[in-house]
């Protein structure tokens, strides 16, 4: 029962902003108990965040996390669509469809790779020290410049500081591999991107397009060269840490509800066993 109870107590502790309340709530628990509870909460939160993003449309249908076109490509799309003549020509040859194909494929690639993030977090969570754990509980990011305000995502920032470089190094190949898989029918994100850039080049060389560009004074770039893998990895990780942070805020705001919904029916197990 103790192992089940610790995450609940830990969640309650994370909700307290008062040091006195925190000290009163922990006097019957050892430092090891408290850190064990914090690690459990972080593991469950990270698993939940990565699991939700790994579902179909975990990225694509979430307006906050949807991975857009690289800025370079988005700027080109906006320039084209802002000119009626170019927009018509773009639609005629299917260029705008190519833009959307890339967006869908990139988001599918991120969803495919999202499940690989949780195991990477576990190393940092396992190595969490007692001192770091106490700082996180008090809303302070370990090793960071101390702030007078309480940081409700202190644990998330700790994980980001500890894992971002390793996550990028380990996650990028998975993203690139996913980008190469067939994700839209028989088309991969890499193929969709290559098709987009090829169609864009054809579009630029169209005589009607050249005339419309000249008359409208539109400055379209000669090519689109963004590294799709690097861009997608960064955006995918941004979304991942956003979700981990959202889980941490849930723990601090309503720890008992969080524990019951994510760790199982803890309250019934804990208090029911006393009867």
C-alpha positions in Angstrom: 0.0 0.0 0.0 2.9 2.4 0.8 4.1 2.4 -2.8 0.6 3.2 -4.0 0.1 5.9 -1.4 3.4 7.8 -2.0 2.4 9.2 -5.5 -0.8 10.5 -4.0 1.0 12.2 -1.1 3.6 13.5 -3.5 0.9 15.0 -5.7 -0.7 16.7 -2.7 2.8 18.1 -1.7 3.3 19.4 -5.2 0.0 21.3 -4.9 1.2 23.2 -1.8 3.0 26.5 -2.3 3.5 27.0 1.5 6.7 25.7 3.0 5.0 25.2 6.4 2.2 23.0 4.8 4.8 21.1 2.8 6.9 20.4 5.9 3.8 19.3 7.9 2.7 16.9 5.1 6.0 15.2 4.8 7.0 14.7 8.5 5.9 11.1 8.4 7.7 10.3 5.2 11.4 9.7 4.6 13.4 11.6 1.9 13.6 8.3 0.0 9.8 8.0 0.1 9.3 11.5 -1.2 11.8 11.1 -4.1 10.2 7.8 -5.0 6.9 9.5 -5.2 8.2 12.3 -7.3 9.9 9.8 -9.7 6.6 7.9 -10.0 4.7 11.0 -10.8 7.3 12.1 -13.4 7.3 8.7 -15.0 3.6 8.5 -15.2 3.3 12.1 -16.5 6.0 11.5 -19.2 4.4 8.2 -20.3 1.0 10.0 -20.5 2.3 12.9 -22.5 4.3 10.7 -25.0 1.4 8.2 -25.2 -1.2 10.9 -26.1 1.1 12.4 -28.7 1.7 8.9 -30.2 -1.9 8.4 -31.0 -3.4 9.1 -34.4 -3.8 12.9 -34.7 -2.0 13.4 -31.4 -0.1 16.2 -33.1 -2.1 16.9 -36.3 -5.5 17.5 -34.7 -4.1 19.5 -31.7 -4.1 23.2 -32.7 -1.5 23.9 -30.0 0.9 21.2 -31.1 0.3 20.7 -34.8 3.6 20.9 -36.6 3.3 23.5 -39.4 5.3 23.9 -42.6 8.8 25.2 -42.1 8.7 29.0 -42.0 10.4 29.2 -45.4 7.7 27.1 -47.0 4.9 28.7 -45.1 6.1 32.2 -46.3 6.1 30.9 -49.9 2.6 29.4 -49.6 1.3 32.7 -48.1 2.9 34.8 -50.9 1.3 32.5 -53.5 -2.1 32.4 -52.0 -2.2 36.2 -51.5 -2.0 36.7 -55.2 -5.2 35.6 -57.1 -3.4 34.7 -60.3 -0.7 32.7 -58.6 -3.2 31.0 -56.3 -5.2 29.9 -59.3 -2.1 28.5 -61.0 -1.0 26.8 -57.8 -4.3 25.1 -57.4 -4.3 24.1 -61.1 -1.0 22.2 -60.8 -1.7 20.9 -57.3 1.0 22.9 -55.5 -1.2 23.8 -52.6 -2.1 20.2 -52.1 1.6 19.4 -51.9 2.0 21.9 -49.0 -0.8 20.1 -47.1 0.6 16.7 -47.8 3.9 17.7 -46.2 2.1 19.0 -43.1 0.1 15.8 -42.7 3.1 13.6 -43.3 5.4 15.5 -40.9 2.8 15.3 -38.1 2.3 11.5 -38.7 6.1 11.1 -38.5 6.1 12.9 -35.1 3.2 10.8 -33.8 5.1 7.7 -34.9 8.2 8.7 -33.0 6.6 10.1 -29.9 6.4 6.8 -28.1 10.2 6.6 -28.1 10.6 9.7 -25.9 9.4 8.3 -22.6 12.3 5.8 -22.1 14.7 8.6 -22.7 13.1 10.6 -19.9 13.5 7.7 -17.5 17.3 8.0 -17.2 17.0 11.6 -16.0 14.2 10.7 -13.6 16.1 7.7 -12.2 19.1 10.0 -11.5 17.0 12.6 -9.7 18.7 13.5 -6.4 17.0 14.2 -3.1 18.2 17.8 -3.3 16.9 18.3 -6.8 13.6 16.6 -5.8 13.0 19.1 -2.9 13.7 22.0 -5.2 11.2 20.7 -7.7 8.6 20.2 -5.0 9.1 23.9 -4.0 8.6 25.0 -7.6 12.2 25.7 -8.3 14.2 24.4 -11.3 17.4 22.7 -10.1 20.7 24.3 -11.2 18.7 27.2 -12.8 18.9 30.8 -11.8 16.6 31.0 -8.7 13.4 32.9 -9.1 11.2 34.4 -6.4 8.1 33.1 -8.1 6.8 29.5 -7.9 7.4 27.6 -11.2 4.5 25.2 -11.8 6.6 23.4 -14.5 9.8 23.1 -12.5 9.9 19.3 -13.0 9.4 19.7 -16.8 12.1 22.3 -17.0 14.4 19.9 -15.1 13.7 17.2 -17.6 14.2 19.5 -20.5 17.6 20.7 -19.1 18.7 17.1 -18.4 17.5 15.4 -21.6 17.2 17.9 -24.5 20.5 17.3 -26.1 20.3 13.5 -25.7 16.7 13.5 -26.8 17.6 15.4 -30.0 20.5 13.1 -30.7 18.4 10.0 -30.1 15.1 11.3 -31.4 16.3 12.9 -34.7 17.2 9.5 -36.3 13.8 8.2 -35.4 12.1 11.2 -36.8 14.1 10.9 -40.0 13.4 7.2 -40.2 9.7 8.0 -39.7 9.8 10.7 -42.3 11.0 8.0 -44.8 8.2 5.6 -44.0 5.0 5.5 -46.1 2.5 7.6 -44.0 0.0 8.9 -46.6 -1.0 6.0 -48.8 2.3 5.1 -50.4 3.9 8.5 -49.8 6.4 9.4 -47.0 7.0 12.8 -45.6 10.4 12.9 -47.3 8.8 12.1 -50.6 6.1 14.6 -50.0 8.7 17.3 -49.3 10.7 16.3 -52.4 7.5 16.4 -54.4 6.6 19.8 -53.0 10.0 21.3 -53.8 10.0 19.8 -57.3 6.4 21.0 -58.0 7.5 24.4 -56.7 10.4 24.6 -59.1 8.0 23.7 -61.9 5.7 26.4 -60.7 8.5 29.0 -60.8 9.4 28.1 -64.3 5.9 28.5 -65.6 5.7 31.5 -68.0 2.4 32.7 -66.6 3.9 32.6 -63.1 6.9 34.5 -64.1 4.7 37.2 -65.6 2.4 37.4 -62.5 5.5 37.6 -60.3 7.0 40.4 -62.4 3.8 42.4 -62.6 3.0 42.0 -58.9 6.5 42.6 -57.7 6.4 39.4 -55.7 9.8 38.1 -54.3 9.5 34.4 -54.4 12.7 32.5 -53.4 14.4 30.5 -56.1 14.1 27.3 -54.0 12.9 25.8 -50.7 15.8 24.2 -48.8 14.8 23.8 -45.1 16.1 20.6 -43.4 12.8 18.9 -42.9 14.2 16.4 -40.4 15.8 19.0 -38.1 12.8 21.2 -38.2 10.4 18.4 -37.5 12.5 17.1 -34.6 12.6 20.5 -32.9 8.8 21.0 -33.3 8.1 17.5 -32.1 10.2 18.0 -29.0 8.6 21.4 -28.3 5.2 19.7 -28.4 6.4 16.8 -26.2 7.7 19.2 -23.4 4.5 21.2 -23.7 2.5 18.0 -23.0 4.8 17.0 -20.1 4.3 20.5 -18.6 0.6 20.2 -19.0 0.6 17.0 -17.0 2.8 18.5 -14.3 0.3 21.4 -13.9 -2.5 18.9 -13.6 -0.7 17.2 -10.7 -0.1 20.4 -8.9 -3.7 21.7 -9.5 -5.7 18.6 -8.6 -3.3 15.8 -7.5 -6.0 13.4 -6.3 -7.9 13.5 -9.5 -4.7 13.2 -11.5 -3.6 10.2 -9.4 -7.0 8.5 -9.8 -7.2 9.0 -13.5 -3.6 8.2 -14.5 -2.2 5.8 -11.9 -5.4 3.9 -11.4 -8.1 4.0 -8.8 -5.6 4.8 -6.1 -8.0 6.4 -3.6 -10.1 3.2 -3.5 -7.0 1.0 -3.1 -5.6 3.2 -0.4 -8.6 4.1 1.7 -10.5 0.9 0.9 -7.8 -1.3 2.4 -8.2 0.5 5.8 -11.7 -0.8 6.2 
